[in-house]
Amino acid sequence: MVFVGFGFLMVFLQRYGFSSVGFTFLLAAFALQWSTLVQGFLHSFHSGHIHVGVESMINADFCAGAVLISFGAVLGKTGPAQLLLMALLEVVLFGINEFVLLHLLGVRDAGGSMTIHTFGAYFGLVLSRVLYRPQLEKSKHRQGSVYHSDLFAMIGTIFLWIFWPSFNSALTALGAGQHRTALNTYYSLAASTLGTFALSALVGEDGRLDMVHIQNAALAGGVVVGTSSEMMLTPFGALAAGFLAGTVSTLGYKFFTPILESKFKVQDTCGVHNLHGMPGVLGALLGVLVAGLATHEAYGDGLESVFPLIAEGQRSATSQAMLQLFGLFVTLMFASVGGGLGGLLLKLPFLDSPPDSQCYEDQVHWQVPGEHEDEAQGPLRVEEADTQA
């Protein structure tokens, strides 16, 4: 999911395919190692050693996912040095936020609606706001997709879609809990896909589908049940949540992304607000609702694996729900402060960010075959002339 899914989902930009897949590769490889250390110090540091296992590897993978979500918000406008610095900071904050939520507050968030999606999205969006480029119009012509780049992006979508049930259920309790999580995610994804197709045709020109909606909003179902999929959501609840998420996400791409840029000065390249931000917050709120309805009758013996504190009588379902809600606010706070701080760091002049006229362009950082030297220097000469003028 991390290397193929996220990597290819971002190749929709016509001249930025190398960077999308390549920088995803770089960032994920870095984040996996760094978050193993950070999470190791927070969770499994005993007698001078960090203990690792399959679970710590999966957790590091989740963290890499959050970093790549943030990458989506600043895609095309940042260089590799900036991205590595972003990952360096974000992994630390991700680890602290996750520790506060899961260990100190006892929040349940198996598939990471809050810890991964909401955190990654709003970290990236605030980062993008701080790095706002008023002159980005100069690169507007490269911001669209072409036929084959959209087709490649669908590889990422299908990959993510297929693996999302296992992503949400990876760290849940073996047996019924894990099966329930996978099933709920599966139903939710199916419903969000239908919702996306329906809405895309409804708001599209001449009733035609928009590839951007299908690539992204169809996945919103996986995000929206991240928190509640291990709970007794019921298949109907999963289908309803998925359909709602697909609808909201599609409407976000159609109407809200332009407002985000014009009014709030947030240039969200991949639309992470629509795929991870809004569905992530909806997922957290759905978790609040479903946690508040938890009873011994509904869960039976399974209550102990999903809500251990309620099963032991240390906490009521209502207080669990309130803490779930508080967890959402804590996540938004960490993400906003972290994104703001990260944005200021990424503005340091020696970090080599691409000029406004060279955004969304592979040639800045890659040797592109078939491109002659003089062509490669052409746009840069124009840029020099611009600055002199």
Salt bridges, closest charged atoms under 4 A:
GLU98 OE1 - HIS43 NE2 3.50
ASP210 OD2 - HIS213 NE2 3.70
GLU230 OE2 - ARG108 NE 3.37
ASP356 OD1 - ARG133 NH1 2.65
GLU361 OE1 - ARG15 NE 3.05
GLU361 OE1 - ARG142 NE 3.08
GLU371 OE2 - ARG15 NH1 3.68
ASP386 OD2 - LYS138 NZ 3.83
